[in-house]
Each structure stands twice: as structure tokens, then as C-alpha cells.
Amino acid sequence: MNLEQALLEQVRSLNPAQQQAVLDFAAFLRQKVSTALQEPIPGLHKDIPYWIADDFDAPLPDEFWLGES
């Protein structure tokens, strides 16, 4: 039995809601792979101004980690 046949056998043994979940997951995996394979576009954000704060790498205060205001 090959992989495709084994997969079909397993899916056929599931109820319709579980089959839908498998279908949704397969669609998610296909989308994830196609997104991951996209090539970067050089200069895509070249006109967007940005800056890095002087204290970018400074430790965050305890209030941040404790969820306090």
C-alpha cells in the first residue's frame, strides 16, 4: 500500500467533521508552503521611512513583563 492509499483509507474511516478538519489542514499546509516559497521583492518597502530607537536593545522594565501599566 502506498502513502496515498494509506491516507485515503485513514480519511475514509473518519466522520464528516473530522474529514473536513483534515481537508482544512491540507489546505493550510498548501498555503503555508506557497507562502514560504515566495521570493523576496528587492526594494518593496524602499519608500517607507523607518528608524530604530536609541534604546532599541535596552532591557525592558519589570512593568512590561508583569503586565502592569
VMD Tcl script that builds the backbone (N, CA, C; Angstrom):
set m [mol new atoms 207]
animate dup $m
set s [atomselect $m all]
$s set {name element resname resid chain x y z} {
  {N N MET 1 A 0.848 -1.168 0.000}
  {CA C MET 1 A 0.000 0.000 0.000}
  {C C MET 1 A 0.902 1.243 0.000}
  {N N ASN 2 A 0.638 2.173 -0.918}
  {CA C ASN 2 A 1.446 3.378 -0.960}
  {C C ASN 2 A 0.876 4.443 -0.011}
  {N N LEU 3 A 1.567 5.531 0.096}
  {CA C LEU 3 A 1.199 6.590 1.031}
  {C C LEU 3 A -0.187 7.164 0.726}
  {N N GLU 4 A -0.464 7.410 -0.525}
  {CA C GLU 4 A -1.759 7.969 -0.905}
  {C C GLU 4 A -2.900 7.022 -0.531}
  {N N GLN 5 A -2.737 5.744 -0.787}
  {CA C GLN 5 A -3.763 4.764 -0.435}
  {C C GLN 5 A -3.953 4.696 1.077}
  {N N ALA 6 A -2.866 4.732 1.832}
  {CA C ALA 6 A -2.957 4.687 3.286}
  {C C ALA 6 A -3.672 5.928 3.819}
  {N N LEU 7 A -3.367 7.057 3.235}
  {CA C LEU 7 A -4.017 8.301 3.645}
  {C C LEU 7 A -5.518 8.254 3.357}
  {N N LEU 8 A -5.868 7.819 2.175}
  {CA C LEU 8 A -7.290 7.707 1.826}
  {C C LEU 8 A -8.023 6.745 2.757}
  {N N GLU 9 A -7.386 5.642 3.076}
  {CA C GLU 9 A -8.006 4.663 3.971}
  {C C GLU 9 A -8.267 5.287 5.341}
  {N N GLN 10 A -7.306 6.029 5.841}
  {CA C GLN 10 A -7.475 6.673 7.140}
  {C C GLN 10 A -8.572 7.741 7.097}
  {N N VAL 11 A -8.589 8.553 6.053}
  {CA C VAL 11 A -9.588 9.623 5.945}
  {C C VAL 11 A -10.988 9.027 5.806}
  {N N ARG 12 A -11.119 7.963 5.065}
  {CA C ARG 12 A -12.439 7.339 4.886}
  {C C ARG 12 A -13.004 6.802 6.199}
  {N N SER 13 A -12.136 6.488 7.151}
  {CA C SER 13 A -12.605 5.949 8.419}
  {C C SER 13 A -13.043 7.047 9.392}
  {N N LEU 14 A -12.879 8.303 9.014}
  {CA C LEU 14 A -13.258 9.426 9.881}
  {C C LEU 14 A -14.691 9.865 9.622}
  {N N ASN 15 A -15.274 10.529 10.620}
  {CA C ASN 15 A -16.620 11.078 10.402}
  {C C ASN 15 A -16.493 12.352 9.559}
  {N N PRO 16 A -17.603 12.864 9.016}
  {CA C PRO 16 A -17.534 14.027 8.121}
  {C C PRO 16 A -16.859 15.260 8.740}
  {N N ALA 17 A -17.079 15.526 10.011}
  {CA C ALA 17 A -16.446 16.683 10.642}
  {C C ALA 17 A -14.933 16.501 10.700}
  {N N GLN 18 A -14.480 15.291 10.994}
  {CA C GLN 18 A -13.044 15.017 11.030}
  {C C GLN 18 A -12.444 15.093 9.630}
  {N N GLN 19 A -13.192 14.607 8.637}
  {CA C GLN 19 A -12.721 14.699 7.261}
  {C C GLN 19 A -12.555 16.163 6.850}
  {N N GLN 20 A -13.497 17.017 7.274}
  {CA C GLN 20 A -13.395 18.444 6.971}
  {C C GLN 20 A -12.161 19.048 7.637}
  {N N ALA 21 A -11.876 18.613 8.853}
  {CA C ALA 21 A -10.693 19.105 9.561}
  {C C ALA 21 A -9.418 18.698 8.815}
  {N N VAL 22 A -9.378 17.483 8.301}
  {CA C VAL 22 A -8.219 17.031 7.523}
  {C C VAL 22 A -8.095 17.862 6.247}
  {N N LEU 23 A -9.208 18.120 5.595}
  {CA C LEU 23 A -9.204 18.925 4.377}
  {C C LEU 23 A -8.713 20.342 4.667}
  {N N ASP 24 A -9.204 20.931 5.749}
  {CA C ASP 24 A -8.777 22.279 6.134}
  {C C ASP 24 A -7.273 22.307 6.428}
  {N N PHE 25 A -6.793 21.283 7.113}
  {CA C PHE 25 A -5.367 21.224 7.438}
  {C C PHE 25 A -4.522 21.078 6.172}
  {N N ALA 26 A -4.980 20.273 5.236}
  {CA C ALA 26 A -4.250 20.108 3.979}
  {C C ALA 26 A -4.188 21.431 3.225}
  {N N ALA 27 A -5.288 22.183 3.224}
  {CA C ALA 27 A -5.296 23.489 2.576}
  {C C ALA 27 A -4.336 24.444 3.273}
  {N N PHE 28 A -4.306 24.398 4.602}
  {CA C PHE 28 A -3.373 25.218 5.380}
  {C C PHE 28 A -1.937 24.885 5.003}
  {N N LEU 29 A -1.612 23.605 4.913}
  {CA C LEU 29 A -0.252 23.201 4.566}
  {C C LEU 29 A 0.137 23.678 3.172}
  {N N ARG 30 A -0.791 23.582 2.230}
  {CA C ARG 30 A -0.503 24.046 0.871}
  {C C ARG 30 A -0.251 25.544 0.851}
  {N N GLN 31 A -1.049 26.310 1.588}
  {CA C GLN 31 A -0.895 27.764 1.645}
  {C C GLN 31 A 0.424 28.116 2.326}
  {N N LYS 32 A 0.754 27.406 3.385}
  {CA C LYS 32 A 1.980 27.666 4.133}
  {C C LYS 32 A 3.196 27.457 3.245}
  {N N VAL 33 A 3.210 26.405 2.478}
  {CA C VAL 33 A 4.337 26.106 1.600}
  {C C VAL 33 A 4.434 27.152 0.502}
  {N N SER 34 A 3.308 27.544 -0.099}
  {CA C SER 34 A 3.376 28.514 -1.185}
  {C C SER 34 A 3.831 29.870 -0.671}
  {N N THR 35 A 3.459 30.227 0.547}
  {CA C THR 35 A 3.903 31.488 1.135}
  {C C THR 35 A 5.395 31.436 1.438}
  {N N ALA 36 A 5.862 30.316 1.944}
  {CA C ALA 36 A 7.265 30.180 2.309}
  {C C ALA 36 A 8.173 30.204 1.081}
  {N N LEU 37 A 7.660 29.805 -0.063}
  {CA C LEU 37 A 8.482 29.724 -1.271}
  {C C LEU 37 A 8.526 31.026 -2.060}
  {N N GLN 38 A 7.774 32.025 -1.643}
  {CA C GLN 38 A 7.773 33.274 -2.376}
  {C C GLN 38 A 9.136 33.958 -2.270}
  {N N GLU 39 A 9.600 34.454 -3.368}
  {CA C GLU 39 A 10.882 35.144 -3.408}
  {C C GLU 39 A 10.712 36.558 -2.861}
  {N N PRO 40 A 11.719 37.058 -2.160}
  {CA C PRO 40 A 11.640 38.447 -1.700}
  {C C PRO 40 A 11.655 39.405 -2.890}
  {N N ILE 41 A 11.039 40.538 -2.726}
  {CA C ILE 41 A 10.984 41.543 -3.778}
  {C C ILE 41 A 11.914 42.688 -3.386}
  {N N PRO 42 A 13.058 42.800 -4.033}
  {CA C PRO 42 A 14.000 43.861 -3.680}
  {C C PRO 42 A 13.358 45.239 -3.830}
  {N N GLY 43 A 13.565 46.098 -2.832}
  {CA C GLY 43 A 13.059 47.462 -2.884}
  {C C GLY 43 A 11.580 47.609 -2.615}
  {N N LEU 44 A 10.925 46.566 -2.143}
  {CA C LEU 44 A 9.473 46.618 -1.950}
  {C C LEU 44 A 9.060 47.735 -1.002}
  {N N HIS 45 A 9.820 47.955 0.052}
  {CA C HIS 45 A 9.462 48.961 1.052}
  {C C HIS 45 A 10.466 50.109 1.093}
  {N N LYS 46 A 11.104 50.388 -0.017}
  {CA C LYS 46 A 12.169 51.387 -0.028}
  {C C LYS 46 A 11.679 52.792 0.288}
  {N N ASP 47 A 10.434 53.106 0.017}
  {CA C ASP 47 A 9.912 54.455 0.245}
  {C C ASP 47 A 9.275 54.633 1.613}
  {N N ILE 48 A 9.291 53.602 2.430}
  {CA C ILE 48 A 8.697 53.692 3.760}
  {C C ILE 48 A 9.785 54.097 4.746}
  {N N PRO 49 A 9.618 55.288 5.367}
  {CA C PRO 49 A 10.644 55.718 6.325}
  {C C PRO 49 A 10.592 54.865 7.592}
  {N N TYR 50 A 11.733 54.595 8.137}
  {CA C TYR 50 A 11.804 53.839 9.381}
  {C C TYR 50 A 12.972 54.359 10.200}
  {N N TRP 51 A 12.954 54.047 11.462}
  {CA C TRP 51 A 14.033 54.428 12.353}
  {C C TRP 51 A 14.128 53.395 13.455}
  {N N ILE 52 A 15.276 53.335 14.057}
  {CA C ILE 52 A 15.490 52.441 15.188}
  {C C ILE 52 A 15.759 53.307 16.404}
  {N N ALA 53 A 14.993 53.101 17.451}
  {CA C ALA 53 A 15.136 53.897 18.664}
  {C C ALA 53 A 16.533 53.724 19.258}
  {N N ASP 54 A 17.007 54.792 19.895}
  {CA C ASP 54 A 18.336 54.736 20.514}
  {C C ASP 54 A 18.421 53.661 21.590}
  {N N ASP 55 A 17.281 53.396 22.247}
  {CA C ASP 55 A 17.282 52.393 23.324}
  {C C ASP 55 A 16.704 51.053 22.866}
  {N N PHE 56 A 16.821 50.760 21.578}
  {CA C PHE 56 A 16.253 49.542 20.998}
  {C C PHE 56 A 16.644 48.280 21.762}
  {N N ASP 57 A 17.902 48.181 22.135}
  {CA C ASP 57 A 18.376 46.967 22.792}
  {C C ASP 57 A 18.473 47.095 24.313}
  {N N ALA 58 A 17.844 48.129 24.853}
  {CA C ALA 58 A 17.843 48.310 26.311}
  {C C ALA 58 A 16.893 47.301 26.949}
  {N N PRO 59 A 17.191 46.862 28.157}
  {CA C PRO 59 A 16.289 45.929 28.841}
  {C C PRO 59 A 14.915 46.561 29.063}
  {N N LEU 60 A 13.886 45.758 28.959}
  {CA C LEU 60 A 12.529 46.247 29.214}
  {C C LEU 60 A 12.290 46.308 30.718}
  {N N PRO 61 A 11.480 47.266 31.166}
  {CA C PRO 61 A 11.220 47.393 32.599}
  {C C PRO 61 A 10.389 46.215 33.126}
  {N N ASP 62 A 10.468 45.983 34.422}
  {CA C ASP 62 A 9.712 44.901 35.037}
  {C C ASP 62 A 8.210 45.050 34.784}
  {N N GLU 63 A 7.716 46.284 34.717}
  {CA C GLU 63 A 6.288 46.508 34.487}
  {C C GLU 63 A 5.841 45.872 33.164}
  {N N PHE 64 A 6.700 45.890 32.174}
  {CA C PHE 64 A 6.362 45.268 30.901}
  {C C PHE 64 A 6.134 43.775 31.068}
  {N N TRP 65 A 7.059 43.116 31.745}
  {CA C TRP 65 A 6.991 41.663 31.908}
  {C C TRP 65 A 5.881 41.237 32.858}
  {N N LEU 66 A 5.527 42.114 33.792}
  {CA C LEU 66 A 4.490 41.787 34.774}
  {C C LEU 66 A 3.097 42.218 34.330}
  {N N GLY 67 A 3.009 42.873 33.151}
  {CA C GLY 67 A 1.718 43.277 32.619}
  {C C GLY 67 A 1.123 44.470 33.356}
  {N N GLU 68 A 1.955 45.255 33.991}
  {CA C GLU 68 A 1.481 46.430 34.722}
  {C C GLU 68 A 1.576 47.661 33.822}
  {N N SER 69 A 0.765 48.643 34.121}
  {CA C SER 69 A 0.792 49.881 33.327}
  {C C SER 69 A 1.903 50.786 33.774}
}
mol reanalyze $m
mol bondsrecalc $m
mol representation Tube
mol addrep $m
